């Protein structure tokens, strides 16, 4: 499954992405949660790239469309959130931030979630992630006022996160800016 936007191409992660992904994940300033949290274990990165995924919970590499070919600048996707809702998350390499790529990619995946049958999505930016909150709010997520501690899957760390919700069914329309292939 592929999504094309004005400036981006969203595609599945491929095993060939290993070197680029590992290099990006080791950069300072990327807030990663879950399986790809630091320290980056090469075996986990390889497994991430070849893992079977639920069709309703896609993960995309965010590729900047350039004359020289696509350049991976981050990732965006859906994950199970513990209930019926799916969680939308993303990360962008620091040197590519501030240019609207996150907003464009998150909006495309939110719109695509409608086609996948999701009625509601959640997002959980950390208390220090003001930029992420702005991205989520720009595409229609609204804060619930609820804050929770979130386990970062490394067994020791927790982060205070604010819950955001986006209603997808009946309040958003089927993609027009993003073309799904």
C-alpha positions in Angstrom: 0.0 0.0 0.0 1.4 3.4 -1.0 0.2 7.0 -0.5 1.4 9.9 -2.5 0.9 13.5 -1.3 2.1 16.8 -2.8 5.7 16.4 -1.6 5.9 12.9 -0.1 5.6 9.3 -1.0 4.6 7.0 1.9 5.5 3.3 1.4 6.0 0.2 3.5 9.4 -0.4 5.0 11.6 -2.8 3.1 14.6 -4.9 4.1 16.7 -2.7 1.8 16.0 0.2 4.2 18.1 -1.4 7.0 21.2 0.8 6.7 19.3 4.0 6.2 16.9 3.3 9.0 19.6 2.3 11.5 21.6 5.4 10.7 18.5 7.6 11.2 17.5 5.9 14.4 20.9 6.6 15.9 20.6 10.4 15.3 20.2 12.6 18.3 16.8 14.2 18.7 14.6 11.4 17.5 12.0 10.5 20.2 11.3 6.9 19.6 9.1 4.7 21.6 8.4 1.0 21.6 10.6 -1.6 19.7 12.8 1.0 18.0 13.7 2.9 21.2 17.4 3.3 22.0 19.7 1.6 22.2 19.0 0.4 18.7 19.5 -3.4 18.4 20.3 -4.4 14.8 18.3 -7.6 15.1 15.2 -5.6 16.2 15.6 -3.2 13.3 15.9 -6.1 10.8 12.8 -7.8 12.4 10.9 -4.5 12.2 11.6 -4.3 8.5 10.3 -7.8 7.7 7.5 -8.2 10.2 4.0 -9.1 9.0 1.6 -6.3 9.8 -2.1 -6.2 10.3 -3.6 -4.5 7.1 -5.5 -2.1 9.3 -2.3 -1.0 11.1 0.1 0.0 8.4 3.5 1.6 9.0 5.0 3.7 6.2 8.4 5.1 5.5 8.1 8.9 4.8 10.0 9.6 1.6 10.6 13.0 0.3 10.1 13.1 -3.5 13.2 14.5 -5.0 14.6 14.7 -8.6 17.3 12.1 -7.6 14.7 9.7 -6.2 12.9 9.3 -2.9 14.8 10.1 0.3 13.6 8.6 3.5 13.0 11.3 6.2 11.0 9.4 8.8 8.2 7.0 9.5 4.4 7.2 10.3 1.9 4.6 11.1 -0.9 3.0 13.1 -0.5 0.7 16.0 -2.9 -1.1 18.4 -3.7 1.1 21.3 -5.1 -1.4 23.8 -8.8 -0.9 23.0 -10.7 -0.5 19.8 -8.8 2.6 18.9 -5.6 2.7 16.9 -2.8 5.0 17.8 -1.2 7.2 15.1 2.5 7.9 15.6 5.4 9.3 13.6 9.0 10.5 13.7 11.0 12.8 11.5 14.8 13.0 11.3 15.8 16.3 13.0 17.4 17.8 9.9 14.1 17.5 8.0 11.9 19.1 10.7 10.2 22.4 10.4 9.2 22.0 6.8 5.7 20.5 7.2 6.6 16.9 6.3 5.2 15.5 9.6 1.9 17.4 9.2 1.6 16.2 5.5 2.3 12.6 6.4 0.1 12.4 9.5 -2.8 14.0 7.6 -2.4 11.5 4.8 -2.4 8.5 7.2 -5.4 10.0 9.2 -7.3 10.2 5.9 -6.3 6.7 4.9 -7.5 5.4 8.3 -11.0 6.3 7.1 -10.7 3.9 4.2 -9.4 1.2 6.6 -12.5 1.5 8.7 -11.1 3.3 11.8 -13.6 5.5 13.5 -11.3 7.0 16.1 -7.6 7.4 16.4 -5.5 8.4 19.4 -2.1 10.0 19.7 0.0 10.3 22.8 2.8 13.0 22.5 5.0 13.3 25.5 4.9 16.3 27.8 8.0 17.8 26.1 6.8 17.2 22.6 5.2 20.6 21.7 5.9 20.2 18.0 4.1 16.8 17.9 1.1 18.3 19.7 1.0 21.1 17.0 1.1 18.5 14.2 -1.7 16.4 15.7 -3.9 19.5 16.3 -3.3 20.8 12.8 -4.8 17.6 11.3 -7.8 17.4 13.6 -6.7 15.7 16.8 -8.0 17.3 20.0 -6.6 16.9 23.5 -8.8 14.9 25.9 -7.3 16.6 29.0 -6.1 13.2 30.1 -2.4 12.6 30.9 -1.0 9.1 31.6 2.4 7.5 32.2 3.5 5.5 29.2 5.9 2.6 29.4 8.6 3.0 26.8 9.0 -0.8 26.4 12.6 -0.8 27.6 11.5 -2.0 31.1 12.7 1.0 33.0 11.5 4.3 31.5 8.1 5.9 31.5 7.0 9.2 30.0 4.1 11.4 30.8 1.9 11.6 27.7 -1.2 13.6 26.9 -4.0 11.8 25.1 -5.3 13.3 21.8 -8.3 11.9 19.9 -9.4 12.3 16.3 -12.8 11.1 15.1 -12.4 9.8 11.6 -15.8 8.4 10.5 -18.4 11.0 9.5 -16.3 13.9 10.5 -13.5 13.6 7.9 -13.8 13.1 4.2 -12.2 10.5 2.0 -8.7 11.6 0.8 -8.5 14.2 -1.9 -5.0 15.6 -1.3 -3.5 12.2 -0.8 -3.9 9.5 -3.5 -3.8 5.9 -2.3 -2.3 3.3 -4.6 
